[in-house]
């Protein structure tokens, strides 16, 4: 009977330790999830900024190309 009681106490302690380990893993997973969400948000904002900058660069190149190859207008004195 005493042996059974000792075994039962040891198993109870093991179960409590397992419960604590699961709680720790759950909190670690929550922190990891929050970190991944922050990284995803930063990636999204970085992609948005890259697209905006690319549009600006394309617009500048288009203006430069147009100004280089656009036909020159005649001035009123060129009659």
DSSP file (Angstrom, degrees, kcal/mol; ACC not computed):
  #  RESIDUE AA STRUCTURE BP1 BP2  ACC     N-H-->O    O-->H-N    N-H-->O    O-->H-N    TCO  KAPPA ALPHA  PHI   PSI    X-CA   Y-CA   Z-CA
    1    1 A X     >        0   0    0      0, 0.0     4,-2.0     0, 0.0     5,-0.1   0.000 360.0 360.0 360.0 -40.2    0.0    0.0    0.0
    2    2 A X  H  >  +     0   0    0      2,-0.2     4,-2.1     1,-0.2     5,-0.2   0.881 360.0  52.0 -67.1 -38.0    2.8    2.4    0.9
    3    3 A X  H  > S+     0   0    0      2,-0.2     4,-2.4     1,-0.2    -1,-0.2   0.901 109.1  49.8 -63.6 -42.3    4.6    1.6   -2.5
    4    4 A X  H  > S+     0   0    0      1,-0.2     4,-2.5     2,-0.2    -1,-0.2   0.891 109.8  51.4 -63.8 -40.4    1.4    2.3   -4.4
    5    5 A X  H  X S+     0   0    0     -4,-2.0     4,-2.2     2,-0.2    -2,-0.2   0.902 110.7  47.9 -64.7 -41.8    1.0    5.6   -2.5
    6    6 A X  H  X S+     0   0    0     -4,-2.1     4,-2.4     2,-0.2    -2,-0.2   0.906 112.4  49.1 -65.8 -42.0    4.6    6.6   -3.4
    7    7 A X  H  X S+     0   0    0     -4,-2.4     4,-2.4     1,-0.2    -2,-0.2   0.911 110.9  50.4 -62.7 -42.5    4.1    5.7   -7.0
    8    8 A X  H  X S+     0   0    0     -4,-2.5     4,-2.2     2,-0.2    -2,-0.2   0.892 110.4  49.4 -64.1 -40.4    0.9    7.7   -7.1
    9    9 A X  H  X S+     0   0    0     -4,-2.2     4,-2.3     2,-0.2    -1,-0.2   0.905 111.1  49.8 -64.9 -41.6    2.6   10.8   -5.6
   10   10 A X  H  X S+     0   0    0     -4,-2.4     4,-2.2     1,-0.2    -2,-0.2   0.912 112.0  47.5 -64.1 -42.0    5.4   10.5   -8.1
   11   11 A X  H  X S+     0   0    0     -4,-2.4     4,-2.4     2,-0.2    -1,-0.2   0.874 110.2  52.9 -67.1 -36.6    3.0   10.3  -11.0
   12   12 A X  H  X S+     0   0    0     -4,-2.2     4,-2.1     2,-0.2    -2,-0.2   0.914 109.7  48.5 -63.6 -42.4    1.0   13.2   -9.7
   13   13 A X  H  X S+     0   0    0     -4,-2.3     4,-2.3     2,-0.2    -2,-0.2   0.897 110.5  51.2 -64.8 -40.2    4.2   15.3   -9.5
   14   14 A X  H  X S+     0   0    0     -4,-2.2     4,-2.5     1,-0.2    -2,-0.2   0.910 109.1  50.9 -62.3 -41.8    5.0   14.2  -13.1
   15   15 A X  H  X S+     0   0    0     -4,-2.4     4,-2.3     2,-0.2    -2,-0.2   0.891 109.8  50.0 -63.8 -39.3    1.6   15.3  -14.3
   16   16 A X  H  X S+     0   0    0     -4,-2.1     4,-2.3     2,-0.2    -1,-0.2   0.910 110.7  49.6 -65.7 -41.3    2.0   18.7  -12.6
   17   17 A X  H  X S+     0   0    0     -4,-2.3     4,-2.5     1,-0.2    -2,-0.2   0.909 110.3  50.5 -63.5 -41.2    5.4   19.2  -14.2
   18   18 A X  H  X S+     0   0    0     -4,-2.5     4,-2.4     1,-0.2    -1,-0.2   0.907 109.4  51.5 -62.6 -41.2    3.9   18.2  -17.6
   19   19 A X  H  X S+     0   0    0     -4,-2.3     4,-2.1     2,-0.2    -2,-0.2   0.902 110.6  48.1 -61.7 -42.0    1.1   20.8  -17.0
   20   20 A X  H  X S+     0   0    0     -4,-2.3     4,-2.4     2,-0.2    -2,-0.2   0.901 110.9  51.0 -66.0 -40.5    3.6   23.5  -16.2
   21   21 A X  H  X S+     0   0    0     -4,-2.5     4,-2.5     1,-0.2    -2,-0.2   0.895 109.7  50.4 -63.8 -39.3    5.7   22.6  -19.3
   22   22 A X  H  X S+     0   0    0     -4,-2.4     4,-2.4     2,-0.2    -1,-0.2   0.901 109.6  50.7 -65.1 -40.0    2.5   22.8  -21.5
   23   23 A X  H  X S+     0   0    0     -4,-2.1     4,-2.2     2,-0.2    -2,-0.2   0.915 111.1  48.9 -62.5 -42.2    1.7   26.2  -20.0
   24   24 A X  H  X S+     0   0    0     -4,-2.4     4,-2.3     1,-0.2    -2,-0.2   0.912 111.5  49.0 -63.9 -42.3    5.2   27.4  -20.7
   25   25 A X  H  X S+     0   0    0     -4,-2.5     4,-2.6     1,-0.2    -1,-0.2   0.888 109.1  53.7 -64.6 -37.7    5.0   26.1  -24.3
   26   26 A X  H  X S+     0   0    0     -4,-2.4     4,-2.1     2,-0.2    -2,-0.2   0.923 110.2  45.9 -63.3 -44.0    1.7   27.8  -24.8
   27   27 A X  H  X S+     0   0    0     -4,-2.2     4,-2.2     2,-0.2    -1,-0.2   0.883 112.2  51.8 -68.0 -36.2    3.0   31.2  -23.7
   28   28 A X  H  X S+     0   0    0     -4,-2.3     4,-2.5     1,-0.2    -2,-0.2   0.909 109.6  49.8 -63.6 -41.5    6.1   30.7  -25.9
   29   29 A X  H  X S+     0   0    0     -4,-2.6     4,-2.4     2,-0.2    -2,-0.2   0.882 108.9  52.3 -65.0 -37.8    3.8   29.9  -28.9
   30   30 A X  H  X S+     0   0    0     -4,-2.1     4,-2.2     2,-0.2    -2,-0.2   0.928 111.0  47.0 -63.0 -44.3    1.8   33.1  -28.2
   31   31 A X  H  X S+     0   0    0     -4,-2.2     4,-2.3     1,-0.2    -2,-0.2   0.906 112.2  50.3 -63.8 -40.9    4.9   35.2  -28.1
   32   32 A X  H  X S+     0   0    0     -4,-2.5     4,-2.5     1,-0.2    -1,-0.2   0.898 109.2  51.8 -63.9 -39.8    6.2   33.6  -31.3
   33   33 A X  H  X S+     0   0    0     -4,-2.4     4,-2.1     2,-0.2    -2,-0.2   0.916 110.4  48.0 -63.0 -43.3    2.8   34.2  -33.0
   34   34 A X  H  X S+     0   0    0     -4,-2.2     4,-2.1     2,-0.2    -2,-0.2   0.896 111.5  50.6 -64.4 -40.0    2.9   37.9  -32.0
   35   35 A X  H  X S+     0   0    0     -4,-2.3     4,-2.3     1,-0.2    -2,-0.2   0.920 110.2  49.3 -64.2 -43.7    6.5   38.2  -33.3
   36   36 A X  H  X S+     0   0    0     -4,-2.5     4,-2.5     1,-0.2    -1,-0.2   0.869 109.0  52.9 -64.0 -36.3    5.5   36.6  -36.7
   37   37 A X  H  X S+     0   0    0     -4,-2.1     4,-2.3     2,-0.2    -1,-0.2   0.905 109.0  49.5 -65.3 -40.3    2.6   39.0  -37.0
   38   38 A X  H  X S+     0   0    0     -4,-2.1     4,-2.4     2,-0.2    -2,-0.2   0.920 111.5  48.9 -63.3 -42.8    4.9   42.0  -36.4
   39   39 A X  H  X S+     0   0    0     -4,-2.3     4,-2.5     1,-0.2    -2,-0.2   0.912 110.6  50.8 -63.1 -42.2    7.3   40.6  -39.1
   40   40 A X  H  X S+     0   0    0     -4,-2.5     4,-2.3     1,-0.2    -1,-0.2   0.900 110.0  50.1 -62.8 -41.1    4.4   40.1  -41.5
   41   41 A X  H  X S+     0   0    0     -4,-2.3     4,-2.4     2,-0.2    -1,-0.2   0.916 111.0  48.8 -63.8 -42.6    3.2   43.6  -41.0
   42   42 A X  H  X S+     0   0    0     -4,-2.4     4,-2.8     2,-0.2    -2,-0.2   0.910 110.4  51.0 -64.2 -41.5    6.7   45.0  -41.6
   43   43 A X  H  X S+     0   0    0     -4,-2.5     4,-2.6     2,-0.2    -1,-0.2   0.916 110.4  49.8 -61.5 -42.1    7.1   43.0  -44.8
   44   44 A X  H  X S+     0   0    0     -4,-2.3     4,-2.2     2,-0.2    -2,-0.2   0.927 113.0  45.4 -62.9 -45.2    3.7   44.3  -46.0
   45   45 A X  H  X S+     0   0    0     -4,-2.4     4,-2.3     1,-0.2    -1,-0.2   0.881 112.3  52.2 -68.4 -35.8    4.7   47.9  -45.3
   46   46 A X  H  X S+     0   0    0     -4,-2.8     4,-2.3     2,-0.2    -2,-0.2   0.917 109.7  48.7 -64.2 -42.4    8.1   47.4  -46.9
   47   47 A X  H  X S+     0   0    0     -4,-2.6     4,-2.3     2,-0.2    -2,-0.2   0.905 110.3  51.9 -62.7 -40.8    6.5   46.0  -50.0
   48   48 A X  H  X S+     0   0    0     -4,-2.2     4,-2.3     1,-0.2    -2,-0.2   0.928 110.4  47.8 -61.2 -45.5    4.1   48.9  -50.2
   49   49 A X  H  X S+     0   0    0     -4,-2.3     4,-2.6     1,-0.2    -1,-0.2   0.888 110.0  52.7 -64.0 -38.6    7.0   51.4  -49.9
   50   50 A X  H  X S+     0   0    0     -4,-2.3     4,-2.4     2,-0.2    -1,-0.2   0.916 109.6  48.7 -63.2 -42.7    9.0   49.5  -52.6
   51   51 A X  H  X S+     0   0    0     -4,-2.3     4,-2.3     2,-0.2    -2,-0.2   0.919 111.7  49.2 -63.6 -43.7    6.0   49.7  -55.0
   52   52 A X  H  X S+     0   0    0     -4,-2.3     4,-2.2     1,-0.2    -2,-0.2   0.935 112.7  47.3 -61.5 -46.3    5.5   53.5  -54.3
   53   53 A X  H  X S+     0   0    0     -4,-2.6     4,-2.6     1,-0.2    -1,-0.2   0.893 110.6  52.5 -63.1 -39.2    9.2   54.1  -54.9
   54   54 A X  H  X S+     0   0    0     -4,-2.4     4,-2.6     2,-0.2    -1,-0.2   0.909 108.6  50.1 -63.1 -42.0    9.1   52.1  -58.1
   55   55 A X  H  X S+     0   0    0     -4,-2.3     4,-2.3     2,-0.2    -1,-0.2   0.907 111.0  49.6 -62.4 -41.4    6.2   54.1  -59.3
   56   56 A X  H  X S+     0   0    0     -4,-2.2     4,-2.4     2,-0.2    -2,-0.2   0.924 111.5  48.3 -64.1 -43.9    8.0   57.4  -58.6
   57   57 A X  H  X S+     0   0    0     -4,-2.6     4,-2.6     1,-0.2     5,-0.2   0.920 111.8  49.5 -63.1 -43.8   11.1   56.2  -60.4
   58   58 A X  H  X S+     0   0    0     -4,-2.6     4,-2.5     1,-0.2    -1,-0.2   0.902 110.7  50.7 -61.6 -40.6    9.1   55.1  -63.4
   59   59 A X  H  X S+     0   0    0     -4,-2.3     4,-2.2     2,-0.2    -2,-0.2   0.914 110.9  48.3 -64.1 -42.3    7.3   58.4  -63.5
   60   60 A X  H  X S+     0   0    0     -4,-2.4     4,-2.4     2,-0.2    -2,-0.2   0.929 112.6  47.9 -64.3 -44.7   10.7   60.3  -63.3
   61   61 A X  H  X S+     0   0    0     -4,-2.6     4,-2.8     1,-0.2     5,-0.2   0.905 110.6  52.5 -62.3 -40.9   12.1   58.2  -66.1
   62   62 A X  H  X S+     0   0    0     -4,-2.5     4,-2.5     1,-0.2    -1,-0.2   0.908 110.0  48.0 -62.7 -41.7    9.0   58.7  -68.2
   63   63 A X  H  X S+     0   0    0     -4,-2.2     4,-2.6     2,-0.2    -1,-0.2   0.913 112.9  48.4 -65.2 -42.2    9.3   62.5  -67.8
   64   64 A X  H  X S+     0   0    0     -4,-2.4     4,-1.8     2,-0.2    -2,-0.2   0.921 113.3  46.6 -64.8 -43.2   12.9   62.4  -68.7
   65   65 A X  H  X S+     0   0    0     -4,-2.8     4,-2.1     2,-0.2    -2,-0.2   0.917 113.7  49.0 -65.2 -42.7   12.4   60.3  -71.8
   66   66 A X  H  X S+     0   0    0     -4,-2.5     4,-1.8    -5,-0.2    -2,-0.2   0.925 111.8  48.1 -62.9 -43.9    9.4   62.4  -72.9
   67   67 A X  H  < S+     0   0    0     -4,-2.6    -1,-0.2     1,-0.2    -2,-0.2   0.817 113.2  49.0 -68.7 -27.6   11.4   65.6  -72.5
   68   68 A X  H  < S+     0   0    0     -4,-1.8    -1,-0.2    -5,-0.2    -2,-0.2   0.859 123.9  28.1 -77.6 -35.2   14.3   64.2  -74.4
   69   69 A X  H  < S+     0   0    0     -4,-2.1    -2,-0.2    -5,-0.2    -3,-0.2   0.433  89.5 114.8-109.4  -0.2   12.3   62.9  -77.4
   70   70 A X  S  < S-     0   0    0     -4,-1.8     2,-0.1    -5,-0.2     3,-0.0  -0.457  76.3-103.2 -70.7 141.5    9.3   65.3  -77.5
   71   71 A X        -     0   0    0     -2,-0.1     2,-0.3     1,-0.1    -1,-0.1  -0.419  38.2-114.1 -66.2 138.3    9.2   67.4  -80.6
   72   72 A X        -     0   0    0     -2,-0.1     2,-0.1     1,-0.1    -1,-0.1  -0.540  30.7-121.0 -73.9 134.6   10.3   71.0  -79.9
   73   73 A X        -     0   0    0     -2,-0.3     2,-0.3     1,-0.1    -1,-0.1  -0.441  25.4-111.4 -74.7 148.7    7.5   73.5  -80.2
   74   74 A X        -     0   0    0     -2,-0.1     2,-0.2     2,-0.0    -1,-0.1  -0.593  27.4-132.8 -79.7 140.6    7.8   76.3  -82.7
   75   75 A X    >   -     0   0    0     -2,-0.3     3,-1.8     1,-0.1    -1,-0.0  -0.585  23.8-111.5 -87.9 157.7    8.2   79.8  -81.2
   76   76 A X  G >  S+     0   0    0      1,-0.3     3,-0.5    -2,-0.2    -1,-0.1   0.737 115.0  60.3 -60.8 -22.6    6.1   82.6  -82.6
   77   77 A X  G 3  S+     0   0    0      1,-0.2    -1,-0.3     2,-0.1    -3,-0.0   0.534  82.3  83.9 -82.8  -6.1    9.2   84.3  -84.1
   78   78 A X  G <         0   0    0     -3,-1.8    -1,-0.2     1,-0.2    -2,-0.1   0.173 360.0 360.0 -84.4  19.1   10.0   81.3  -86.3
   79   79 A X    <         0   0    0     -3,-0.5    -1,-0.2    -5,-0.0    -2,-0.1   0.475 360.0 360.0 -65.8 360.0    7.6   82.3  -89.2
